[in-house]
Amino acid sequence: MANTIKKQVVLIVDDDPVTRMLMTQSLTSSELQIVEAASGEEAIIQFTTHKPDITLLDVSMPGMNGFECCAQLRALPKGAECAIVMVTALDDVEDIEQAFESGATDFITKPLKWPLFKHRVRYILKANKTLQELSLNKNKLAKAQSIANLVYWEWDFESEFLECSSDMFDMLGFSKETNLTVRTALKKVHPDDRPRLMMALKQAVYEKQSYDIEYRIIRNDGSVLFVNERTDISFEYGQWRMVGTLHDITSRKQSEQEITYYAYYDTLTDLPNRRLFIEQLETAIASAKRHQNKFALMFLDLDRFKYINDTYGHHIGDEVLCQSAVRIRECVRDSDVVAKANYDADNRVARLAGDEFTVLLDDVGRVEQVAEIAQRLIQAFSEPFLISDKFLHISISMGITLFPDDGHNVQTLLQHADVAMYHAKEKGRNNYQFFSETMNNYLKLRLEMENDLRIALAEQQFEVFYQPQYDAQSITIVGVEALLRWRHPTKGLLTPDVFIEVAESTGLILSIGNWVLMQACLQVREWQKTSGCAYRIAVNLSASQFTQSYLLDTIKNTLDVTDLPPETLELEITETAMLKDTAETIPLLFSLKKLGVRLAIDDFGTGYSSLSYLKNFPIDTLKIDRSFVEEIVSNTKDCAIAQTIVQLADNLQLCTIAEGVETSEQAEVLRKLGCAEFQGFFFSHPMPAQQLRLLLDH
Ligand SMILES: Nc1nc2c(ncn2[C@@H]2O[C@@H]3COP(=O)(O)O[C@H]4[C@@H](O)[C@H](n5cnc6c(=O)[nH]c(N)nc65)O[C@@H]4COP(=O)(O)O[C@H]3[C@H]2O)c(=O)[nH]1
């Protein structure tokens, strides 16, 4: 392909044809295209058509003179980029000044020196091209800088003024006319960042060390701009100078802050999350070690939160968490302990997960102070939460550990606070507990037990024992109570008092309970079939089994599978379980009753003893608790209570069965009181199925 170099265009404007001709002759070459105009008016037309690179413009022409023409050419498109050289015969200073004022690039005087003329024109063309390229590059640079949010400045160390790009005035909030000095620019820097920048500047001036730092600028409207300043120091033309760029990194900083927020804060409550809390705890440990002081860690858990979430839905649950966060914060904000340590109280509270919160109290002098705050927190939750027109009562259980007394590292402190919190839950919730080593051992045992229970279930280490229940008059067996036993591989045969509570709290009781139910029904059905007697089987239901929505289906299914006559199955439920949530339990009791099974209240007299519920509930039997039977012979009060229970049962046409009958005297008193049935060691201990079969056979 031919290499076509674009010719540069020269416009010659002169009313004298001879001058035009001579100029053309002098300039004619393969690189230049010559265009002529005989007047200012024609020059405008030619200029618009050819867009020349240089215009040689005669000053004195009839009509529009050279100055006027020059001014008009400059206003045309591309007019600013063309070199306009005034050709004047008048070697007069005023003319020259007027020429520049009207926008001329240069001037040549007549008479023209022809050997020099073409060199002069070529030189001006070249210079103009370089200038244009320079201006183009400058524009490109300015554009690039503006895209990159970059401004620049220059400082020659000796002067106090800064030379800067126009965008820098905007960035700092100065008008473009401002004579910007280092001092005035520094005033815009955030006071916290200023000393750092001044230090860098000093090193630059005295040690010629360039710098690269980030700092904040406060703009006139108060908004904060984050900038990154990079500098370069050089020695040029006998002078030290420093060039710097300022990069607006505000959006990057904001993104960084956002990322940090998501990484370190809980978006629901705005509290520090687990990660930030662990870092704070580490810092607290390091600081307490350095200053040899104490701090406290509180571990809070909302009581019944799961219930609220399940009952009212997650949006209410979330609101509870938010309001709880506010209450905890408020309590801690007022705390003298936190104020004393000059820490940001808001950051002392964290949300670890779900309904678990922590509070760090620094520089604790006396443990009593911590107890006061704990009490204040408990108090703060005594007021109900108002959420979506509902008043919800939520309490907290709290475990407290102290550094260094209860642990030296994050893990131990947290673990022990958790143990203490667990203990608070066990103590009936809505309270706080300080950690103690005994507590720890106890909980370790519990954990072991929980583990063993799972194994027991998987490896079928459970057994059902049966204790006969006798008719008080005939002393014949009318039924049996199924009682769970655990044949532990190392600890031997265990009774429920050792493990039932752990099974309850871990939920394992559900699987265990279902297993007992099935096992007992199968067994008693077999006895019924072989003996032809309608023996009754009493099975204990734990509170959690009783609140399971599928209890009814479980019972139905067990009856179906075992073919047991429903009226021979008696479900023993404690008073407490039955009265926990009567809105739910009453319909359930009626549904169970509809299946035909019998219902007994276990340990009657030890719970609420609210007699009013008896007439509302479809109950068949009251079991007189062992505690009343124990001293029934010697203690008149116990005897009176037993009597009242029997009379009450009679009035309501319920059956009574006395538990824990150990002596014939007790049996005698109870018989006289009118108690219908007996169960106790005096008659028979709980025993394995094979053993009981022998008893039944007799
Ligand atoms: N001192 C004394 N005690 C007597 C006498 N007669 C019977 N007992 C004991 O009294 C308890 C009666 O059972 P409970 O009140 O339902 O109390 C039961 C019941 O609440 C619970 N339990 C037992 N088996 C199960 C089960 O399968 N599921 C559930 N949820 N709980 C069970 O464990 C509790 C304790 O059961 P056990 O240790 O088997 O203890 C049994 C029995 O061995 C006596 O004359 N003197």
The ligand as an ORCA input file, in Angstrom:
! r2SCAN-3c Opt
* xyz 0 1
  N     -38.588    -45.213     97.439
  C     -39.498    -45.888     96.784
  N     -39.582    -45.797     95.454
  C     -40.535    -46.532     94.820
  C     -41.418    -47.361     95.504
  N     -42.211    -47.934     94.589
  C     -41.861    -47.472     93.394
  N     -40.846    -46.630     93.513
  C     -40.184    -45.847     92.480
  O     -40.992    -44.732     92.206
  C     -40.887    -44.383     90.854
  C     -42.236    -44.326     90.293
  O     -42.233    -43.758     89.067
  P     -42.608    -42.276     88.749
  O     -43.170    -41.585     89.922
  O     -43.419    -42.285     87.528
  O     -41.180    -41.611     88.484
  C     -40.411    -42.051     87.418
  C     -40.720    -41.346     86.156
  O     -41.047    -40.022     86.415
  C     -39.414    -41.424     85.447
  N     -39.478    -42.484     84.457
  C     -39.280    -43.800     84.589
  N     -39.421    -44.416     83.418
  C     -39.731    -43.471     82.510
  C     -40.019    -43.472     81.111
  O     -40.059    -44.503     80.433
  N     -40.295    -42.262     80.525
  C     -40.298    -41.137     81.244
  N     -40.549    -39.989     80.596
  N     -40.020    -41.055     82.531
  C     -39.757    -42.244     83.174
  O     -38.408    -41.685     86.349
  C     -38.965    -41.681     87.643
  C     -38.226    -42.593     88.538
  O     -38.378    -43.900     88.142
  P     -37.797    -45.064     88.988
  O     -36.411    -44.753     89.430
  O     -38.024    -46.290     88.228
  O     -38.684    -44.999     90.216
  C     -39.993    -45.445     90.212
  C     -40.104    -46.596     91.191
  O     -38.995    -47.468     91.171
  C     -41.296    -47.448     96.922
  O     -42.037    -48.145     97.620
  N     -40.333    -46.690     97.514
*
